[in-house]
Amino acid sequence: MEKTHLTQKEYPVSERPYEKALKFGIESLTDGELLAVIIRSGTKNMTALELARKILSLDENNYPGLLILRHATIEELTEMEGIGTVKAIQLKAIGELAGRFVKAKRPGMITLSSSDQIAEHYMEDFRHLGYEQILLGMTNNKGGLIGDEIISRGTVNQSLLSVRDLFLRAIKKGAVRIFLVHNHPSGDPTPSSEDIALTKRVVDAGKLLEIPLIDHIILGDLEYNSLIQQGQVVSSSWEYH
């Protein structure tokens, strides 16, 4: 029977990621070749490089290329031939590391001085979550981000979120101002009555402690709502000194 499938060693050096990296440098590798180096092995019917290219084209209309590693679920990945649970977790870890690399700057170097900037900074991390999650962001007096923490997961409920704990974290971090970000899994960022009530409580506490809440951003699917900007809650201005 005529052989139709080449093994990795039978490909020319220019298409063998390890050899290509050694000869031309790691920066010469394509996204698929880099992924092939990481996943290491393919199947009896596909080389690692072919499998890598298949992964990158899994949902190329919505998440082309490496974006799929951030958005495909472990279940979706394991449905592919040659991808078991361990390899799927490794792929998701790569996607998570890539997202963290983007944000890996020294404290205060990221400046978030508007509602638009806050929403853009956190949108990709929140928009596909299947549950509500609240993040506390902390800034210095120039709007530089000095830290952020997830403070609640699940439905926004005042009994589940301690405003006292929120401000203890802010004080420990040395925050001058704070902001809140949370998502609506439905994709609709319209604030609920609970969202507004929580925001008012945090605003009031912030005034007493002189750590103002500058915004509460609700993220939907590629859209957001600012409770402060839209006037649902009155708080401090965005002016930095």
SULQUI-V385428 format. One record per run of one state. SS is the DSSP state (H for helix, E for strand, - for the rest). FROM is the first residue (numbers start at 1). TO is the last residue. If there is no record, write none. Layout:
<<SS,FROM,TO> <SS,FROM,TO>>
This chain:
<<-,1,7> <H,8,10> <-,11,12> <H,13,15> <-,16,16> <H,17,24> <-,25,25> <H,26,28> <-,29,30> <H,31,39> <-,40,47> <H,48,56> <-,57,64> <H,65,71> <-,72,73> <H,74,78> <-,79,84> <H,85,103> <-,104,110> <E,111,111> <-,112,114> <H,115,126> <-,127,132> <E,133,139> <-,140,143> <E,144,153> <-,154,162> <H,163,173> <-,174,176> <E,177,183> <-,184,192> <H,193,209> <-,210,212> <E,213,219> <-,220,223> <E,224,226> <-,227,241>>
